[in-house]
């Protein structure tokens, strides 16, 4: 089986990644950066996000696996203290990799000049004005007018991304088995002209959100922490991608257990 290992520059991550590479190669696996079947991210959640975007064009064939060298993250089932067990699982399954899939966001921006920007996000997409002024936009849900928004910006999050930035600004926690996404307003302003729902909106997989800026302006589109500045924005469309991210699942770790561990950390009474 072809595999690749991506790691951050921390000493602990480098050591763990080197051990995984050597152990798998010693057991007949082939290290292949261009066309792997399994891509292993070693480090933290940031490393996983960069690994995902490096292989976002190979979603039909690649399965991801995250190994944390710190506290367990929301995409990870393994730590660097469990490498021997993980390697045994990979060798045993070989190319028959058990997996689960997570929804992805599809973001498209149309500019006045006719040019477009297209990106995929596994966690969230945050849309803001480039200037310090507030963002003004018409919001359509599933082709129908929903609200005139004015505020700092809008955040769109996947279920797995619901525990990240979206949660920090008041978004709901959504189980990743549910094929939906959410829109969360950022510091919305409500008056007689601009009236918003001021609540997270959970949107089904077959519906699209279209934003029509008050006037063509410059925006910053941030997908999983990767920011792109775009001028003369005419329309922004957000929906779920028709593809999903496949993650190797050599063992199951309950989503709500991950939530409890990350945010509560309380012993059972």
C-alpha positions in Angstrom: 0.0 0.0 0.0 1.2 3.5 -0.8 1.2 6.0 2.1 2.6 9.4 3.0 3.3 11.0 6.4 3.1 14.8 6.9 4.3 16.3 10.2 5.0 19.7 11.8 8.5 20.8 12.9 8.2 19.9 16.6 10.8 17.4 17.8 8.1 15.1 19.1 6.3 15.1 15.8 9.4 14.5 13.8 10.4 11.5 15.9 6.9 10.0 15.7 6.6 10.6 11.9 10.0 9.0 11.3 9.1 5.9 13.4 5.8 5.5 11.4 7.6 5.8 8.1 10.3 3.3 9.0 7.9 0.7 10.6 5.5 0.8 7.6 8.3 0.6 5.0 9.9 -2.3 7.0 6.6 -4.1 6.7 6.3 -3.8 2.9 4.4 -0.5 2.6 5.5 2.0 -0.1 6.2 5.7 0.7 4.6 7.8 -2.1 4.0 11.5 -1.8 2.3 11.9 -5.2 -0.3 9.2 -5.2 -0.8 7.7 -1.7 -3.8 5.7 -0.5 -3.3 6.7 3.1 -2.1 10.1 4.3 -1.0 10.4 7.9 -0.9 13.7 9.7 1.4 13.9 12.7 1.2 16.9 14.9 -1.9 19.0 15.9 -5.1 20.1 14.3 -3.3 22.8 12.3 -1.1 20.1 10.7 -4.2 18.1 9.8 -5.8 21.1 8.1 -2.6 21.8 6.0 -2.4 18.1 5.2 -6.0 18.0 4.0 -5.6 21.0 1.8 -2.4 19.5 0.3 -4.5 16.5 -0.9 -7.9 18.1 -1.4 -7.6 17.4 -5.1 -7.4 13.6 -4.4 -10.5 13.1 -2.3 -11.7 10.3 -4.6 -8.7 8.1 -3.6 -7.1 9.4 -0.4 -8.0 8.5 3.2 -6.7 10.7 6.0 -5.4 9.7 9.4 -4.4 12.1 12.2 -2.0 11.3 15.0 -1.6 13.9 17.7 1.6 14.5 19.5 -0.2 16.5 22.2 -3.8 16.3 23.3 -6.2 14.4 21.1 -8.0 16.5 18.5 -11.4 16.2 16.8 -9.9 14.4 13.8 -7.5 12.2 15.7 -8.0 8.8 17.3 -4.3 8.2 18.1 -1.3 9.7 20.0 2.4 9.2 19.5 2.4 6.7 22.5 0.2 4.3 20.4 2.3 4.1 17.2 3.0 0.4 17.5 -0.7 -0.4 17.8 -1.5 1.9 14.9 1.1 0.4 12.7 -0.2 -3.1 13.5 -3.7 -1.9 12.4 -2.5 -0.4 9.2 -0.5 -3.5 8.2 -3.4 -5.9 9.1 -5.9 -3.9 7.0 -3.5 -3.0 4.2 -5.5 -1.5 1.3 -8.9 -2.4 2.9 -8.9 0.7 5.1 -12.0 1.1 7.3 -13.2 4.7 7.1 -15.8 7.3 8.0 -16.6 10.4 6.0 -17.1 14.1 6.9 -18.9 16.9 5.1 -17.0 19.6 3.3 -17.8 23.2 2.4 -17.8 24.3 -1.2 -17.2 28.1 -1.5 -17.4 30.0 -4.8 -16.9 33.8 -5.3 -17.9 35.6 -8.5 -16.2 39.0 -9.2 -17.5 41.9 -11.3 -14.8 41.1 -14.0 -16.3 37.6 -14.4 -13.4 35.9 -12.7 -14.2 33.3 -9.9 -12.6 31.9 -6.8 -13.3 28.3 -5.7 -12.2 26.6 -2.5 -13.0 23.7 -0.2 -13.0 23.8 3.6 -13.2 21.0 6.1 -13.6 23.2 9.2 -15.0 26.6 8.3 -15.1 29.5 5.9 -15.1 33.1 7.4 -16.2 36.0 5.2 -15.3 39.6 6.0 -14.7 43.0 4.4 -11.1 43.7 3.7 -11.5 47.2 5.2 -12.4 48.0 8.8 -15.9 48.9 7.7 -18.8 46.6 8.4 -20.0 44.0 5.9 -23.3 44.7 4.2 -24.9 41.9 2.2 -28.2 40.4 1.1 -28.5 36.8 2.3 -30.5 34.3 0.2 -31.2 30.8 1.5 -32.1 28.1 -1.0 -32.8 30.8 -3.7 -35.1 32.9 -1.5 -34.4 36.2 0.4 -33.7 35.6 4.0 -32.1 38.8 5.5 -30.1 41.9 5.0 -27.0 41.4 7.1 -24.7 44.1 8.5 -21.9 43.2 10.9 -18.3 42.0 11.1 -18.9 39.0 8.9 -20.3 35.5 8.5 -18.9 32.2 9.5 -20.0 28.9 7.7 -18.9 25.7 9.5 -19.1 22.0 8.9 -20.1 19.6 11.7 -16.5 18.8 12.5 -15.7 22.5 12.3 -18.5 23.3 14.7 -16.1 22.8 17.6 -13.6 25.4 16.3 -14.1 29.1 15.5 -17.8 28.7 15.1 -18.3 27.5 18.7 -16.3 30.5 19.9 -18.7 33.0 18.3 -21.9 31.2 19.5 -22.4 28.5 16.9 -24.0 25.1 17.7 -22.1 21.8 18.1 -23.2 19.4 15.4 -22.5 15.7 15.2 -20.5 14.9 12.1 -22.8 12.1 11.1 -25.4 14.8 10.2 -24.9 16.1 6.6 -25.6 19.8 7.3 -23.6 23.0 7.8 -24.3 26.2 9.7 -24.2 30.0 9.2 -23.2 32.0 12.3 -23.4 35.8 12.3 -20.4 37.8 13.6 -21.4 40.9 15.6 -24.5 41.7 13.6 -26.1 45.1 13.8 -29.8 45.3 14.0 -31.9 48.4 13.1 -34.8 49.4 10.9 -32.8 48.8 7.7 -30.7 45.8 8.7 -32.6 43.1 10.6 -31.0 39.7 11.1 -32.1 36.5 12.8 -29.1 36.8 15.2 -29.0 33.1 15.7 -27.0 30.2 14.2 -28.8 28.7 11.1 -28.5 25.0 10.5 -28.7 24.4 6.7 -29.4 21.0 5.1 -27.0 19.4 2.6 -29.1 20.2 -0.5 -29.5 24.0 0.1 -27.2 26.8 -0.8 -26.5 30.2 0.7 -25.9 33.1 -1.7 -24.5 36.5 -0.5 -25.0 39.6 -2.6 -22.8 42.4 -1.2 -24.4 45.8 -0.9 -21.9 47.1 -3.5 -18.9 45.5 -5.2 -16.2 45.6 -2.6 -13.0 43.9 -1.4 -13.4 40.9 0.8 -11.2 38.4 2.7 -12.3 34.8 2.4 -10.7 32.5 5.0 -11.0 28.8 4.6 -9.5 26.7 7.4 -7.2 29.6 8.4 -6.0 30.2 4.8 -7.0 33.7 3.8 -7.5 35.1 0.2 -8.1 38.7 -0.6 -10.5 39.3 -3.4 -11.5 42.6 -5.1 -14.8 43.7 -6.6 -16.8 40.8 -5.2 -20.3 40.4 -6.8 -21.6 37.2 -5.3 -20.5 34.5 -2.7 -22.1 31.1 -2.7 -21.7 28.5 0.0 -22.9 24.9 0.0 -21.8 21.4 1.0 -19.3 19.9 -1.4 -20.6 16.8 -3.4 -17.4 15.1 -2.1 -16.6 14.2 1.5 -13.3 13.7 3.3 -12.6 10.1 4.0 -10.8 9.4 7.3 -9.3 6.0 8.2 -11.1 4.6 11.3 -9.1 1.7 12.7 -10.9 2.2 15.9 -13.9 4.3 17.0 -13.8 7.2 19.3 -17.2 8.8 20.1 -17.7 12.4 19.0 -19.3 13.5 22.3 -16.4 11.9 24.2 -14.1 14.2 22.1 -16.2 17.2 23.0 -16.2 16.3 26.7 -12.5 15.7 26.8 -11.7 19.0 24.9 -14.1 21.4 26.7 -15.1 19.9 30.0 -12.5 17.4 31.1 -14.6 16.3 34.1 -14.5 12.9 35.8 -17.8 11.0 36.0 -19.5 11.7 39.2 
